[in-house]
Amino acid sequence: MHCLRVCLIVFFSICGFSSSLKITLPPELQEYVDDLHKLCLEKGGLTENDHQTYNINDKNEKMMCYMKCLMLESKWMKSGGEIDYDFIETQAYPEVRDLLLSALNKCRTIEEGADLCEKSYNFNKCMYEADPVNWFFV
C-alpha cells in the first residue's frame, strides 16, 4: 500500500490532461486511485463534473482542497504542510520516474499560499507548468 500511495500521486501529478502518455496501472493501484479520487471528491463536496471540467489555471477553492486531500492521503504532503520530496523520489512509479523527477526538480521551491489547499494547488500548478504535456489530474 505504501507504493500505491506514491504511485497515485505520480499518476495525478505528472501524466497529463493530455492523452499523449498512457500508463497502464496495475489493477490494485487503479483501485486505490479510484478510491482516493472518490474520497477526496466526497470530502470536498465535489462532483465528477466539477472534476472533469476543472482547468488548472483556475484557483477554485474546492478544487485546491481536493488537491490537498490527494497530497495528504498519498503522503506526498505531511500534515504540517511540508512536501515530502524524498518520499516522492524514493517511491516513484518506475514507468514515470524520469518524467516525474524532471518536473519535481523544477518545483522544489513553490509559494506557500494562504493555507494547505493553496499550497497544494501551487505545487500542482508548478508540476503542470514543468511538464504540461504529461500532467493530468486524478
Disulfide bonds with the S-S distance in Angstrom:
Cys40-Cys69 2.05
Cys65-Cys117 2.04
Cys107-Cys126 2.11
